[in-house]
Structure formats: C-alpha cells, structure tokens
C-alpha cells in the first residue's frame, strides 16, 4: 500500500461523525463506515457543533499547542491536570501549572457545557452493532 498524501488534515471525532452521517444519508455507507459510525456515535462528539469546534480552537490560540495536541484535547476532553499532561508533549516544559488550570477551565467552559445531555463515555466493543 502506498500513502499518497501524508497528514493532509486532522479530523476530530465530531468532523468524522458529521462526514459519516452525510455519507449515510447518501446511501454510500459500507461495512467499515457503518461500524465506525456505530462506535463514534456512542461518544460525546454527536452533541457538538461546528461552533463548538471553532470556539474551542479560538480559546486555545493563547496556548502554543500543536494541531495533534489540540485534536487530542478536543476528542478526549480531559478533566484533570494529569490527563492534560499525558496529551501535551513535553508538558512539564511547555505548560506552567497556571496554564494547565486555564486549559482545564477552557475544557469545562466549552466542551463540558452539555454534560447533562451526554451519557457517560461508552467504549465501542468490537462486537456486531445492535439495531
């Protein structure tokens, strides 16, 4: 297998969910897409919107994070400093304790706002989807 274009774009879970929902409406959904959509629809991404993604990225501009780090933070929605330190490369050198607290505040204000309508995180099992 040959990789034609390496890392042209990074997609967050919400963007993947939206893409698969669009493809599903067009009746172009094969088994892989169906199973991916089944698993990803059990994550909080289905409660997000393009505005939430935009607000999140704008709020993170003050932090010098890579695209991959922002993507991990958006998808995993850390709630503790330890989780942030695991998702940010060389966080000890890159982030001061106050910056980590500011990141946690950003996560809470933007990504955890709609926890009431979300279920607790469910991990997709490799078994067949139930209908």
Residue pairs with C-beta under 8 A, 6 or more apart in sequence:
10 67
10 68
10 71
11 19
12 45
12 53
12 71
12 74
12 75
13 40
13 43
13 45
13 74
13 75
14 45
14 46
14 48
14 49
14 52
14 53
14 74
15 53
16 36
16 40
16 45
17 37
17 40
17 41
17 43
17 45
17 46
20 29
20 33
20 36
20 37
20 40
21 37
23 29
23 33
24 33
24 37
29 37
34 129
35 129
38 124
38 129
39 124
40 46
40 124
42 122
42 123
42 124
43 75
43 121
43 122
44 77
44 114
44 118
44 121
45 75
47 114
47 117
47 118
48 111
52 110
52 111
53 74
55 110
56 70
56 74
56 106
56 110
56 111
57 70
59 106
59 109
59 110
60 70
60 73
60 103
60 106
62 102
63 95
63 99
63 102
63 103
64 94
65 73
65 88
66 89
69 87
69 88
69 89
72 87
73 84
73 87
73 88
73 103
73 107
74 111
76 83
76 87
77 107
77 111
77 112
78 84
78 86
78 87
78 104
78 107
79 104
79 107
79 108
79 112
80 104
81 97
81 100
81 101
81 104
84 91
84 95
84 100
84 103
84 104
85 91
85 92
85 95
85 100
88 94
88 95
91 100
95 103
